[in-house]
Structures are given as structure tokens and as C-alpha cells.
Amino acid sequence: MLLPVNTTLGAVLAVLLAAAVTVAALCRLDHARSIAVAGLRAAVQLAAVSFLIGWVVRAVPLLVCFLLLMYAVAVRTAGRRITANRTWWWAAAPIAAGVLPVVAVLLLTGLVPPRGVTLIPVTGILMGGALTVTVLSGRRALDELETRRGEVEAGLALGLLDREARMEVARPVVSDALLPGLDQTRTVGLVTLPGAFVGMLLGGASPVEAGAVQLFVLVALLAVQVVAVAVVLELVARGLLHRVRLIPAEGE
């Protein structure tokens, strides 16, 4: 076992969380309070999930409901990070477009059996990756459109369609959302040994088996994230996902 589950672990986690909050507050960084809330929520949520998974994996209907709950939370989290208006629900599209095809291929090929003990963690990893790039690409695209509003208007004046004008501004920046995943894939085994690799080794798998699983996770994540970013770009370009309506969308 990597870490003993005892009071010492709890005390160390509390100290680390307090240190993170203190440094953020002293340096006047944003989200000091959010760091504390996130840490406490993570503890409660993981405790609940640890209890529920053993119950959920016993029946397919419960498994499906749990996966849908994961998806709903991912959509709301990503959407609210991007915009505060009602268009946040469009975050459902990039997450689903990235995750569903990959999970379907894994199930159809038999690489991942339709059992909760394997399907939940694999889907969770992919959904987490899709959530991250959806937030990063959505925020970057909308920030850029706000900052370079004049360029969008200039494009319209030159005869570009609304979608094309927004696309010219947003496209160069949304790809930055792929950088964390690319860097992780490029440096795997050299800088870090990711969780799937370590978990397989601790579970008794050989280094070759652990390496194969980790490679699968990284490549699958890249596929999911590229699709999610592409969908976010299209949603922003069409004006479906926005903050303040600066320029009328097509048909308005």
C-alpha cells in the first residue's frame, strides 16, 4: 500500500492544505478561499465515492446512473467556469463529443469490460481530461474575443461571416488548452510516473503491463481533448457559448 490510512495521513493533508491556503493569501493570489473549499470538498466527495462504488458496481442501472451523475457534474463545473449566463450548458457538447466515442471504442473492442470496477475509473479519467480542456479553451477563446473585439468587427466590415470573424480570433488561442496534456505525454517516464502506471505496479502488474496501460490512458486522453477543444472552438465561433453578446449571432 502506498500510503497508510490513519491519523498521520489526515494530519499531513490538513497541514498541506493549510499551507496552500496561507501562501495564496499572503501572496494575494486569487482563489485562496476556493483552495480551502476544494480541499474539503475533495475529502468529503472521495469518502462518499469510496463508499458508493462498491455498491454501484453490482448493478448496471446503478452504474449508468453514476456515470450520468459524473457527466452532469463535469458539465456544470466546466460550463460555470466558462460563463455565468445560461449558455453554460453547451459545455455538455465538447465533453460528450470527446468521451463517448472513445469509451464506445474501448467497450466494443473489449479493451475495457462493461464492469463498474473498470468502466468508472477509465471514464472518470477521460471525463476529467475533457473537463479541463473545455474550461481552458472556452475561457481563453472568450477572453480573446473580449480583448480583440475590434478585430472581430473589422473582419465583419471586410465581409467575413460572424463565425469566420470569431474563428480567426479564437482559433490561435484555444490550442493552448492542449499543452498540459501534450507535456504530460512527452515527459512521461522522464519527469513523472503518472497515477495509472503507479497504480498498476502497486496492484501487482508487471512494469510492461503498467506501461501499456499508462500509454493507453495518455493517448486516449489526447484524442478526447483534441475533440473537446475543436467542439468548444465551434461553439464559441457560432456564438452559442458566450458571455456578453458583443456581436449578433448568425440569424439574429
Secondary structure, 3 states (H helix, E strand, C coil): CCCCCCHHHHHHHHHHHHHHHHHHHHCCCCCHHHHHHHHHHHHHHHHHHHHHHHHHCCCHHHHHHHHHHHHHHHHHHHHHHHCCCHHHHHHHHHHHHHHHHHHHHHHHCCCCCCCHHHHHHHHHHHHHHHHHHHHHHHHHHHHHHHHCHHHHHHHHHCCCCHHHHHHHHHHHHHHHHHHHHHHHHHHECCCECCHHHHHHHHCCCCHHHHHHHHHHHHHHHHHHHHHHHHHHHHHHHCCCCCCCCCCCCCCC
